[in-house]
Amino acid sequence: MAQNLATAIGLPVTHREVPLDYVRTSADLAAMLPIDTVLTDGWADRPAPGLLTLTPGGRRRLTDVAARVDAFRELSMAGISLEEYRTTVRTLERMSHKLEMATSPSH
């Protein structure tokens, strides 16, 4: 699952390791800031300079999180058709865009 997620968002992943030189923008760096937390909490190890890998405990925890997310999605989508879901998401995106435009400094 972690490999599929990483692949889906375009991260180069080999054997569940992400090269730290992948950081190219400040947004990439901001996304990497929680690294100290995942290392300290035992989610990941640094097997070599510039690489992170999930620990066995991190893999178990990730599996648990994925199961919880799946259960939440199943419960929250019960009785809602895919078309209703898509309509809701499109409407919320339009609302969000309007609010962003109305509150942007250049507007």
N, CA, C and O atoms as CSV, one atom per row, in Angstrom:
chain,resi,resn,atom,element,x,y,z
A,1,MET,N,N,0.808,-1.189,0.000
A,1,MET,CA,C,0.000,0.000,0.000
A,1,MET,C,C,0.859,1.264,0.000
A,1,MET,O,O,0.587,2.174,-0.783
A,2,ALA,N,N,1.879,1.353,0.843
A,2,ALA,CA,C,2.741,2.526,0.874
A,2,ALA,C,C,3.377,2.739,-0.491
A,2,ALA,O,O,3.493,3.874,-0.953
A,3,GLN,N,N,3.784,1.673,-1.126
A,3,GLN,CA,C,4.391,1.775,-2.439
A,3,GLN,C,C,3.372,2.337,-3.430
A,3,GLN,O,O,3.725,3.191,-4.244
A,4,ASN,N,N,2.104,1.876,-3.382
A,4,ASN,CA,C,1.089,2.369,-4.297
A,4,ASN,C,C,0.821,3.849,-4.079
A,4,ASN,O,O,0.693,4.599,-5.048
A,5,LEU,N,N,0.732,4.287,-2.822
A,5,LEU,CA,C,0.511,5.690,-2.514
A,5,LEU,C,C,1.673,6.525,-3.026
A,5,LEU,O,O,1.462,7.549,-3.676
A,6,ALA,N,N,2.882,6.103,-2.743
A,6,ALA,CA,C,4.055,6.850,-3.190
A,6,ALA,C,C,4.099,6.931,-4.705
A,6,ALA,O,O,4.409,7.984,-5.263
A,7,THR,N,N,3.795,5.838,-5.369
A,7,THR,CA,C,3.769,5.826,-6.822
A,7,THR,C,C,2.685,6.761,-7.337
A,7,THR,O,O,2.897,7.484,-8.311
A,8,ALA,N,N,1.525,6.749,-6.687
A,8,ALA,CA,C,0.405,7.576,-7.119
A,8,ALA,C,C,0.728,9.059,-7.032
A,8,ALA,O,O,0.265,9.832,-7.870
A,9,ILE,N,N,1.512,9.482,-6.037
A,9,ILE,CA,C,1.841,10.898,-5.914
A,9,ILE,C,C,3.168,11.243,-6.563
A,9,ILE,O,O,3.633,12.379,-6.468
A,10,GLY,N,N,3.782,10.267,-7.225
A,10,GLY,CA,C,4.964,10.533,-8.023
A,10,GLY,C,C,6.297,10.466,-7.311
A,10,GLY,O,O,7.288,10.986,-7.825
A,11,LEU,N,N,6.357,9.844,-6.148
A,11,LEU,CA,C,7.635,9.708,-5.456
A,11,LEU,C,C,8.428,8.551,-6.038
A,11,LEU,O,O,7.863,7.497,-6.330
A,12,PRO,N,N,9.727,8.734,-6.208
A,12,PRO,CA,C,10.545,7.603,-6.644
A,12,PRO,C,C,10.767,6.662,-5.461
A,12,PRO,O,O,11.398,7.039,-4.473
A,13,VAL,N,N,10.253,5.453,-5.563
A,13,VAL,CA,C,10.337,4.521,-4.437
A,13,VAL,C,C,10.992,3.232,-4.898
A,13,VAL,O,O,10.568,2.618,-5.877
A,14,THR,N,N,12.030,2.831,-4.179
A,14,THR,CA,C,12.681,1.555,-4.414
A,14,THR,C,C,12.821,0.876,-3.064
A,14,THR,O,O,13.467,1.412,-2.163
A,15,HIS,N,N,12.231,-0.277,-2.916
A,15,HIS,CA,C,12.313,-1.009,-1.663
A,15,HIS,C,C,11.883,-0.149,-0.470
A,15,HIS,O,O,12.491,-0.206,0.598
A,16,ARG,N,N,10.828,0.646,-0.666
A,16,ARG,CA,C,10.246,1.504,0.373
A,16,ARG,C,C,11.210,2.570,0.882
A,16,ARG,O,O,11.084,3.017,2.022
A,17,GLU,N,N,12.151,2.978,0.074
A,17,GLU,CA,C,13.092,4.024,0.456
A,17,GLU,C,C,12.894,5.233,-0.448
A,17,GLU,O,O,12.668,5.076,-1.648
A,18,VAL,N,N,12.975,6.424,0.105
A,18,VAL,CA,C,12.799,7.662,-0.639
A,18,VAL,C,C,14.088,8.477,-0.557
A,18,VAL,O,O,14.505,8.839,0.544
A,19,PRO,N,N,14.729,8.776,-1.682
A,19,PRO,CA,C,15.937,9.595,-1.639
A,19,PRO,C,C,15.614,10.996,-1.140
A,19,PRO,O,O,14.661,11.617,-1.613
A,20,LEU,N,N,16.397,11.502,-0.189
A,20,LEU,CA,C,16.148,12.831,0.346
A,20,LEU,C,C,16.473,13.922,-0.663
A,20,LEU,O,O,16.007,15.051,-0.503
A,21,ASP,N,N,17.259,13.624,-1.701
A,21,ASP,CA,C,17.525,14.640,-2.707
A,21,ASP,C,C,16.307,14.888,-3.594
A,21,ASP,O,O,16.362,15.701,-4.517
A,22,TYR,N,N,15.208,14.187,-3.314
A,22,TYR,CA,C,13.952,14.431,-4.016
A,22,TYR,C,C,13.388,15.805,-3.651
A,22,TYR,O,O,12.570,16.358,-4.385
A,23,VAL,N,N,13.824,16.352,-2.518
A,23,VAL,CA,C,13.344,17.656,-2.067
A,23,VAL,C,C,13.847,18.720,-3.039
A,23,VAL,O,O,15.051,18.943,-3.160
A,24,ARG,N,N,12.919,19.372,-3.724
A,24,ARG,CA,C,13.284,20.377,-4.716
A,24,ARG,C,C,12.693,21.755,-4.406
A,24,ARG,O,O,13.225,22.763,-4.870
A,25,THR,N,N,11.620,21.817,-3.641
A,25,THR,CA,C,10.959,23.092,-3.360
A,25,THR,C,C,10.735,23.243,-1.865
A,25,THR,O,O,10.909,22.293,-1.102
A,26,SER,N,N,10.349,24.436,-1.458
A,26,SER,CA,C,10.043,24.643,-0.046
A,26,SER,C,C,8.839,23.794,0.368
A,26,SER,O,O,8.751,23.369,1.520
A,27,ALA,N,N,7.917,23.546,-0.556
A,27,ALA,CA,C,6.774,22.683,-0.241
A,27,ALA,C,C,7.242,21.256,0.009
A,27,ALA,O,O,6.743,20.581,0.910
A,28,ASP,N,N,8.205,20.797,-0.794
A,28,ASP,CA,C,8.775,19.469,-0.562
A,28,ASP,C,C,9.430,19.418,0.812
A,28,ASP,O,O,9.275,18.443,1.548
A,29,LEU,N,N,10.169,20.484,1.153
A,29,LEU,CA,C,10.842,20.528,2.445
A,29,LEU,C,C,9.825,20.526,3.586
A,29,LEU,O,O,10.010,19.824,4.580
A,30,ALA,N,N,8.760,21.302,3.448
A,30,ALA,CA,C,7.725,21.343,4.489
A,30,ALA,C,C,7.103,19.966,4.680
A,30,ALA,O,O,6.765,19.578,5.799
A,31,ALA,N,N,6.957,19.239,3.593
A,31,ALA,CA,C,6.399,17.887,3.696
A,31,ALA,C,C,7.358,16.949,4.416
A,31,ALA,O,O,6.933,15.951,4.998
A,32,MET,N,N,8.653,17.266,4.380
A,32,MET,CA,C,9.643,16.407,5.007
A,32,MET,C,C,9.869,16.745,6.483
A,32,MET,O,O,10.500,15.958,7.189
A,33,LEU,N,N,9.378,17.881,6.973
A,33,LEU,CA,C,9.629,18.289,8.344
A,33,LEU,C,C,9.231,17.251,9.387
A,33,LEU,O,O,9.926,17.122,10.395
A,34,PRO,N,N,8.148,16.507,9.194
A,34,PRO,CA,C,7.789,15.503,10.201
A,34,PRO,C,C,8.744,14.306,10.267
A,34,PRO,O,O,8.497,13.380,11.040
A,35,ILE,N,N,9.809,14.296,9.492
A,35,ILE,CA,C,10.730,13.160,9.484
A,35,ILE,C,C,11.284,12.881,10.875
A,35,ILE,O,O,11.352,11.725,11.292
A,36,ASP,N,N,11.678,13.920,11.592
A,36,ASP,CA,C,12.198,13.703,12.942
A,36,ASP,C,C,11.188,12.965,13.809
A,36,ASP,O,O,11.553,12.107,14.612
A,37,THR,N,N,9.913,13.307,13.639
A,37,THR,CA,C,8.861,12.669,14.429
A,37,THR,C,C,8.745,11.193,14.080
A,37,THR,O,O,8.661,10.358,14.980
A,38,VAL,N,N,8.738,10.850,12.794
A,38,VAL,CA,C,8.591,9.436,12.428
A,38,VAL,C,C,9.820,8.628,12.825
A,38,VAL,O,O,9.714,7.437,13.119
A,39,LEU,N,N,10.988,9.271,12.837
A,39,LEU,CA,C,12.187,8.579,13.309
A,39,LEU,C,C,12.122,8.375,14.821
A,39,LEU,O,O,12.391,7.279,15.313
A,40,THR,N,N,11.771,9.415,15.548
A,40,THR,CA,C,11.697,9.345,17.007
A,40,THR,C,C,10.609,8.377,17.468
A,40,THR,O,O,10.795,7.638,18.435
A,41,ASP,N,N,9.468,8.388,16.767
A,41,ASP,CA,C,8.345,7.526,17.159
A,41,ASP,C,C,8.495,6.087,16.670
A,41,ASP,O,O,7.632,5.255,16.949
A,42,GLY,N,N,9.560,5.781,15.954
A,42,GLY,CA,C,9.804,4.404,15.534
A,42,GLY,C,C,9.097,3.972,14.267
A,42,GLY,O,O,9.055,2.781,13.959
A,43,TRP,N,N,8.538,4.922,13.523
A,43,TRP,CA,C,7.883,4.583,12.260
A,43,TRP,C,C,8.918,4.245,11.182
A,43,TRP,O,O,8.692,3.376,10.340
A,44,ALA,N,N,10.044,4.939,11.225
A,44,ALA,CA,C,11.029,4.796,10.154
A,44,ALA,C,C,12.443,4.776,10.737
A,44,ALA,O,O,12.686,5.201,11.866
A,45,ASP,N,N,13.356,4.267,9.925
A,45,ASP,CA,C,14.793,4.255,10.217
A,45,ASP,C,C,15.508,4.961,9.076
A,45,ASP,O,O,14.946,5.152,7.997
A,46,ARG,N,N,16.733,5.338,9.323
A,46,ARG,CA,C,17.581,5.919,8.284
A,46,ARG,C,C,18.694,4.901,8.032
A,46,ARG,O,O,19.730,4.950,8.695
A,47,PRO,N,N,18.495,3.971,7.078
A,47,PRO,CA,C,19.476,2.903,6.856
A,47,PRO,C,C,20.791,3.388,6.254
A,47,PRO,O,O,21.821,2.725,6.372
A,48,ALA,N,N,20.743,4.538,5.617
A,48,ALA,CA,C,21.938,5.116,5.005
A,48,ALA,C,C,21.694,6.614,4.877
A,48,ALA,O,O,20.543,7.049,4.865
A,49,PRO,N,N,22.739,7.397,4.781
A,49,PRO,CA,C,22.540,8.837,4.606
A,49,PRO,C,C,21.641,9.123,3.403
A,49,PRO,O,O,21.854,8.590,2.313
A,50,GLY,N,N,20.653,9.956,3.613
A,50,GLY,CA,C,19.766,10.340,2.521
A,50,GLY,C,C,18.623,9.385,2.254
A,50,GLY,O,O,17.850,9.614,1.324
A,51,LEU,N,N,18.483,8.313,3.039
A,51,LEU,CA,C,17.406,7.344,2.809
A,51,LEU,C,C,16.597,7.136,4.081
A,51,LEU,O,O,17.128,7.195,5.190
A,52,LEU,N,N,15.310,6.894,3.903
A,52,LEU,CA,C,14.413,6.499,4.993
A,52,LEU,C,C,13.736,5.205,4.587
A,52,LEU,O,O,13.476,4.973,3.407
A,53,THR,N,N,13.453,4.370,5.563
A,53,THR,CA,C,12.701,3.146,5.307
A,53,THR,C,C,11.786,2.884,6.493
A,53,THR,O,O,12.139,3.182,7.635
A,54,LEU,N,N,10.622,2.331,6.225
A,54,LEU,CA,C,9.716,1.976,7.313
A,54,LEU,C,C,10.324,0.866,8.158
A,54,LEU,O,O,10.962,-0.052,7.643
A,55,THR,N,N,10.113,0.970,9.471
A,55,THR,CA,C,10.511,-0.120,10.367
A,55,THR,C,C,9.409,-1.168,10.327
A,55,THR,O,O,8.324,-0.888,9.817
A,56,PRO,N,N,9.654,-2.376,10.855
A,56,PRO,CA,C,8.562,-3.360,10.951
A,56,PRO,C,C,7.377,-2.791,11.737
A,56,PRO,O,O,6.225,-3.009,11.363
A,57,GLY,N,N,7.654,-2.065,12.825
A,57,GLY,CA,C,6.576,-1.435,13.584
A,57,GLY,C,C,5.864,-0.369,12.772
A,57,GLY,O,O,4.645,-0.225,12.863
A,58,GLY,N,N,6.620,0.381,11.977
A,58,GLY,CA,C,6.028,1.399,11.106
A,58,GLY,C,C,5.120,0.785,10.063
A,58,GLY,O,O,4.060,1.331,9.758
A,59,ARG,N,N,5.532,-0.360,9.509
A,59,ARG,CA,C,4.678,-1.064,8.535
A,59,ARG,C,C,3.376,-1.524,9.187
A,59,ARG,O,O,2.301,-1.403,8.598
A,60,ARG,N,N,3.485,-2.064,10.436
A,60,ARG,CA,C,2.265,-2.503,11.145
A,60,ARG,C,C,1.353,-1.320,11.412
A,60,ARG,O,O,0.140,-1.413,11.226
A,61,ARG,N,N,1.930,-0.209,11.848
A,61,ARG,CA,C,1.130,0.977,12.147
A,61,ARG,C,C,0.494,1.528,10.885
A,61,ARG,O,O,-0.664,1.945,10.913
A,62,LEU,N,N,1.224,1.540,9.782
A,62,LEU,CA,C,0.676,2.012,8.516
A,62,LEU,C,C,-0.483,1.126,8.069
A,62,LEU,O,O,-1.491,1.622,7.566
A,63,THR,N,N,-0.340,-0.178,8.254
A,63,THR,CA,C,-1.420,-1.107,7.926
A,63,THR,C,C,-2.653,-0.820,8.781
A,63,THR,O,O,-3.779,-0.854,8.285
A,64,ASP,N,N,-2.435,-0.533,10.076
A,64,ASP,CA,C,-3.538,-0.198,10.972
A,64,ASP,C,C,-4.221,1.103,10.544
A,64,ASP,O,O,-5.449,1.189,10.520
A,65,VAL,N,N,-3.422,2.102,10.211
A,65,VAL,CA,C,-3.987,3.385,9.765
A,65,VAL,C,C,-4.800,3.173,8.493
A,65,VAL,O,O,-5.901,3.710,8.369
A,66,ALA,N,N,-4.274,2.398,7.548
A,66,ALA,CA,C,-4.986,2.140,6.293
A,66,ALA,C,C,-6.316,1.448,6.552
A,66,ALA,O,O,-7.319,1.775,5.917
A,67,ALA,N,N,-6.334,0.499,7.477
A,67,ALA,CA,C,-7.585,-0.201,7.807
A,67,ALA,C,C,-8.597,0.772,8.410
A,67,ALA,O,O,-9.785,0.706,8.097
A,68,ARG,N,N,-8.132,1.667,9.265
A,68,ARG,CA,C,-9.032,2.658,9.872
A,68,ARG,C,C,-9.591,3.618,8.824
A,68,ARG,O,O,-10.776,3.951,8.848
A,69,VAL,N,N,-8.736,4.058,7.910
A,69,VAL,CA,C,-9.180,4.952,6.841
A,69,VAL,C,C,-10.213,4.245,5.967
A,69,VAL,O,O,-11.243,4.825,5.625
A,70,ASP,N,N,-9.936,2.990,5.607
A,70,ASP,CA,C,-10.883,2.220,4.793
A,70,ASP,C,C,-12.222,2.068,5.508
A,70,ASP,O,O,-13.271,2.213,4.882
A,71,ALA,N,N,-12.202,1.778,6.812
A,71,ALA,CA,C,-13.442,1.628,7.580
A,71,ALA,C,C,-14.201,2.952,7.635
A,71,ALA,O,O,-15.425,2.970,7.504
A,72,PHE,N,N,-13.485,4.059,7.827
A,72,PHE,CA,C,-14.120,5.379,7.849
A,72,PHE,C,C,-14.775,5.675,6.506
A,72,PHE,O,O,-15.919,6.127,6.453
A,73,ARG,N,N,-14.050,5.419,5.424
A,73,ARG,CA,C,-14.613,5.670,4.084
A,73,ARG,C,C,-15.851,4.829,3.842
A,73,ARG,O,O,-16.854,5.319,3.324
A,74,GLU,N,N,-15.780,3.558,4.220
A,74,GLU,CA,C,-16.928,2.672,4.016
A,74,GLU,C,C,-18.142,3.170,4.800
A,74,GLU,O,O,-19.251,3.217,4.268
A,75,LEU,N,N,-17.932,3.539,6.053
A,75,LEU,CA,C,-19.028,4.033,6.889
A,75,LEU,C,C,-19.573,5.353,6.366
A,75,LEU,O,O,-20.788,5.533,6.284
A,76,SER,N,N,-18.680,6.283,6.008
A,76,SER,CA,C,-19.136,7.599,5.569
A,76,SER,C,C,-19.808,7.565,4.199
A,76,SER,O,O,-20.600,8.454,3.883
A,77,MET,N,N,-19.512,6.567,3.389
A,77,MET,CA,C,-20.096,6.467,2.045
A,77,MET,C,C,-21.328,5.563,1.986
A,77,MET,O,O,-21.956,5.442,0.935
A,78,ALA,N,N,-21.671,4.941,3.089
A,78,ALA,CA,C,-22.822,4.019,3.095
A,78,ALA,C,C,-24.076,4.751,2.618
A,78,ALA,O,O,-24.443,5.792,3.161
A,79,GLY,N,N,-24.723,4.199,1.604
A,79,GLY,CA,C,-25.972,4.766,1.092
A,79,GLY,C,C,-25.785,5.958,0.167
A,79,GLY,O,O,-26.771,6.562,-0.255
A,80,ILE,N,N,-24.549,6.312,-0.159
A,80,ILE,CA,C,-24.272,7.439,-1.048
A,80,ILE,C,C,-23.710,6.878,-2.348
A,80,ILE,O,O,-22.719,6.148,-2.358
A,81,SER,N,N,-24.372,7.240,-3.443
A,81,SER,CA,C,-23.911,6.739,-4.740
A,81,SER,C,C,-22.634,7.462,-5.161
A,81,SER,O,O,-22.308,8.534,-4.652
A,82,LEU,N,N,-21.930,6.853,-6.094
A,82,LEU,CA,C,-20.710,7.463,-6.612
A,82,LEU,C,C,-21.030,8.808,-7.262
A,82,LEU,O,O,-20.257,9.759,-7.139
A,83,GLU,N,N,-22.157,8.887,-7.946
A,83,GLU,CA,C,-22.555,10.162,-8.575
A,83,GLU,C,C,-22.832,11.234,-7.526
A,83,GLU,O,O,-22.445,12.388,-7.709
A,84,GLU,N,N,-23.498,10.871,-6.428
A,84,GLU,CA,C,-23.742,11.833,-5.346
A,84,GLU,C,C,-22.421,12.308,-4.751
A,84,GLU,O,O,-22.243,13.495,-4.476
A,85,TYR,N,N,-21.511,11.383,-4.560
A,85,TYR,CA,C,-20.191,11.727,-4.022
A,85,TYR,C,C,-19.470,12.701,-4.943
A,85,TYR,O,O,-18.941,13.716,-4.491
A,86,ARG,N,N,-19.451,12.390,-6.234
A,86,ARG,CA,C,-18.781,13.257,-7.202
A,86,ARG,C,C,-19.401,14.652,-7.229
A,86,ARG,O,O,-18.685,15.652,-7.291
A,87,THR,N,N,-20.730,14.719,-7.183
A,87,THR,CA,C,-21.417,16.015,-7.161
A,87,THR,C,C,-21.028,16.811,-5.928
A,87,THR,O,O,-20.779,18.013,-6.017
A,88,THR,N,N,-20.974,16.154,-4.784
A,88,THR,CA,C,-20.603,16.832,-3.539
A,88,THR,C,C,-19.185,17.370,-3.616
A,88,THR,O,O,-18.933,18.516,-3.242
A,89,VAL,N,N,-18.262,16.556,-4.097
A,89,VAL,CA,C,-16.865,16.984,-4.202
A,89,VAL,C,C,-16.745,18.163,-5.165
A,89,VAL,O,O,-16.048,19.132,-4.864
A,90,ARG,N,N,-17.401,18.098,-6.299
A,90,ARG,CA,C,-17.344,19.211,-7.266
A,90,ARG,C,C,-17.908,20.496,-6.643
A,90,ARG,O,O,-17.339,21.575,-6.812
A,91,THR,N,N,-19.015,20.373,-5.931
A,91,THR,CA,C,-19.624,21.546,-5.294
A,91,THR,C,C,-18.701,22.131,-4.240
A,91,THR,O,O,-18.525,23.348,-4.185
A,92,LEU,N,N,-18.108,21.291,-3.404
A,92,LEU,CA,C,-17.185,21.778,-2.374
A,92,LEU,C,C,-15.949,22.426,-2.994
A,92,LEU,O,O,-15.446,23.425,-2.478
A,93,GLU,N,N,-15.463,21.865,-4.090
A,93,GLU,CA,C,-14.312,22.463,-4.773
A,93,GLU,C,C,-14.653,23.844,-5.306
A,93,GLU,O,O,-13.844,24.765,-5.201
A,94,ARG,N,N,-15.847,24.001,-5.880
A,94,ARG,CA,C,-16.270,25.315,-6.378
A,94,ARG,C,C,-16.398,26.315,-5.239
A,94,ARG,O,O,-15.969,27.462,-5.361
A,95,MET,N,N,-16.993,25.873,-4.125
A,95,MET,CA,C,-17.144,26.751,-2.972
A,95,MET,C,C,-15.780,27.189,-2.448
A,95,MET,O,O,-15.573,28.366,-2.154
A,96,SER,N,N,-14.860,26.253,-2.332
A,96,SER,CA,C,-13.519,26.543,-1.853
A,96,SER,C,C,-12.816,27.530,-2.775
A,96,SER,O,O,-12.183,28.476,-2.308
A,97,HIS,N,N,-12.925,27.313,-4.072
A,97,HIS,CA,C,-12.297,28.207,-5.048
A,97,HIS,C,C,-12.847,29.618,-4.903
A,97,HIS,O,O,-12.082,30.582,-4.918
A,98,LYS,N,N,-14.162,29.755,-4.762
A,98,LYS,CA,C,-14.769,31.081,-4.608
A,98,LYS,C,C,-14.260,31.776,-3.354
A,98,LYS,O,O,-13.965,32.971,-3.380
A,99,LEU,N,N,-14.157,31.038,-2.264
A,99,LEU,CA,C,-13.652,31.629,-1.022
A,99,LEU,C,C,-12.191,32.036,-1.149
A,99,LEU,O,O,-11.797,33.098,-0.667
A,100,GLU,N,N,-11.386,31.196,-1.797
A,100,GLU,CA,C,-9.979,31.534,-2.007
A,100,GLU,C,C,-9.842,32.787,-2.855
A,100,GLU,O,O,-9.011,33.648,-2.566
A,101,MET,N,N,-10.647,32.893,-3.893
A,101,MET,CA,C,-10.596,34.060,-4.771
A,101,MET,C,C,-11.035,35.326,-4.012
A,101,MET,O,O,-10.440,36.390,-4.181
A,102,ALA,N,N,-12.053,35.205,-3.197
A,102,ALA,CA,C,-12.585,36.351,-2.459
A,102,ALA,C,C,-11.628,36.829,-1.373
A,102,ALA,O,O,-11.651,38.001,-0.999
A,103,THR,N,N,-10.796,35.938,-0.869
A,103,THR,CA,C,-9.905,36.324,0.239
A,103,THR,C,C,-8.456,36.494,-0.192
A,103,THR,O,O,-7.599,36.789,0.642
A,104,SER,N,N,-8.165,36.317,-1.466
A,104,SER,CA,C,-6.781,36.482,-1.930
A,104,SER,C,C,-6.422,37.967,-1.930
A,104,SER,O,O,-7.268,38.811,-2.224
A,105,PRO,N,N,-5.175,38.284,-1.602
A,105,PRO,CA,C,-4.753,39.690,-1.547
A,105,PRO,C,C,-4.877,40.406,-2.886
A,105,PRO,O,O,-5.089,41.618,-2.911
A,106,SER,N,N,-4.753,39.693,-3.991
A,106,SER,CA,C,-4.795,40.338,-5.302
A,106,SER,C,C,-6.212,40.595,-5.779
A,106,SER,O,O,-6.403,41.219,-6.823
A,107,HIS,N,N,-7.196,40.136,-5.053
A,107,HIS,CA,C,-8.595,40.284,-5.489
A,107,HIS,C,C,-9.194,41.556,-4.988
A,107,HIS,O,O,-10.360,41.839,-5.262
